[in-house]
Amino acid sequence: MLVGNKVVLRTVRESDLGILFELTADVRDAGDHWPLQLRSERAARRRFEENGWWDDQLGVLLITDREDRILGQIVMFKAAVYQNAYEFGYRIFKPDDRGKGYMSEAVSLAAAFLFETKTIDRIQATTLPENEGSQRVLEKCGFAFEGIMRRAMFHRGRSQDLRLYSILRDDTPRLSDLLA
């Protein structure tokens, strides 16, 4: 577990699966920026049984509060086969938990963890242009805006641009400095 001041990051436990499906089942809670998707519970459980949603290509960390209430998730995945990088996708599940600083701390912890455990030099993330909240999170965590990826994502019925952000190993605090 990665224990910060506000949040704890931890891997997914089998006992979390039921609540995770409840938290992700209603697309209305996803907000305007998270990709719309309906996942098969059976397929997700099968993949969880294979690797716990954790391997060299993909990792899922839950964001919880200090009482272990699940607030959100960070998905970390290889950005591209040819890149020495990982990419983040993240979300806070319930609208009432957004805007409280949970995600900023979680992204900083996850980035520091990856740089201390992987031989990578870069972490990147993308946002839709109108997702100012996510852009503030990335900037607060030290990610730099790199540019616009034109029509890079099909989202909500149309091709949309994405804003690309990145952080390098040298720009990231050490994990030990972020742990509570």
N, C-alpha and C positions, 0 to 999 in steps of 0.2 A: 504494500500500500504506500501511496505517496500522500502524506498528511501535510496539508497547508493550514493556513490560519482560518479559512472559511470552509474549505472543501477537502474531501478525501477522494483520491483517484484509486480505483481498484479494478481488478479484472472481474469479469462476469462470473457469478456462481450459478450453479444449476437452480438453486432456490430463487434466483432473480428472474428466471425466464417468464414465469406467469405475469409478474408485474410489468416486465418490459413489453410484453405483447399488449397489455392493457394501455400502457403509456404511448405506444406507437400506433395503435389500431385506429384511432380517430384522427383522420387527416385534418380536421378543423384545428387541432392543437398544434399542428406542424408550422403554422404561420405561413406567410407568403413566400418565404425564401428556401425552405427545406424541400428537397425533391419529393413530389408525390409518389408514394409507393405503397403497395399492399404486399406484405410478405407472407409466405406460407409458414405457418407455425411448425408444421412437420419438417420442412426443409431446414428451417433455422435450428430446430432441436437436433436434427441429424448432424449438421455442421458443428454445432456446439459439442456434441458427443465426440466428434472426430478430433477437435483441437481446442475447444473452449473459446473459440473466436480469437485465437492468438497464435500467430506463426510469423515467419519472416516477411510475409507479404502483406499481412493485415493484422491489426490489433484493435480491440475494442476495450476502452476503459470507461467504467461508469464514474460519474461525478455524483458524490453523495455529500450530505451534510455530516456533521460530527455525530449525529444520531443514526447514521446509515440510511437516511431517507434518500431514495434515488431522485436526483435532480435532473440529470442529463447524461450525455455521453460524448466521448471524443473517439472518432474512428481515425486510425492512423494507417496509411497504406503506401506502398511503393508508388511514387509519382509516375514513373515510366521505367521501362526496362533499362534504358540507356542512361538514366539519370542517377546521380549519387545523392538521392533525395527521398524524403517521405512527404506525404501530403496529409493535411488534417481536414476532417469534416467534423463539425460539432454542433450540438444543439442542447438547449435547456427545454425539457419536455413541456412543462406547464407555463402558460403566460404569466401567472402570478409570481413565478420564480425568476423571471427575466429582469435584467437591469439592476441586479443586486451585487455585481462584482464576482459572482461565482465563476463565470466563464473566463474572465481575465486571469484569475488565479489558476484555473484548471489548464488553460493553454500554456501558461508560463511553466507550470510543473511538468506537463507532458513534453514540452520542447526540451527542457533541461534534462529530463529522463532519457529521451531519445538520443540526445547528443552524448550522454555519458554511457550509453549502452550499444550504440550502433556506429559503424564506421561510415557515417554520412557527414556531409558538410552543409546541408541545406534542408530546411523544412519550408514547405509552401502551403498556401491556402488560397482559395478563390471565394469571391463573394459576388452576388448580383449587384449591379451598380447602385440600386436603391437601398441596399441593406447596410445602412449607415451604422447600425448597432454592431454588426459583425466587423465592420471596418474599424470602428473605435476600439474593439477588443484587440484586433491584430496590431494596430498602431500602439496601443498601450503596452502590449507585450513585446514591442521592439521590431515587429515585422515592417518591412519597407514595401511601399507600393512600387510595382515594377511596370505595370502597363495594363492595357485592355486586351483580352483574348476575344476577338470578334466572333460572334455567333458560335461560341464554344459549347453551349449547353442547350438542350431542348428542355424547356421548363414551362409548365402551365400552358401548353398548346402552341408555343412558338420558340424559335431559336433566339437565344439571348446572349448578350455579351457577358463576360466575367472579368472582374478586376483581380489581377494576380498580385499576391503579396508573398514575401519570403523573409526568412531570417537565417543567418549563417551561424555556425558554431561559435565564432568569436564574438558575436553580438548577444549571446545568451548568458544569463547568470548561471553560476554553478548550482546544481541541484541542492547541495547541502545548504546553500544560502537561502533557499526558498522553503525548505521544510520547517514546519513549526516545532 
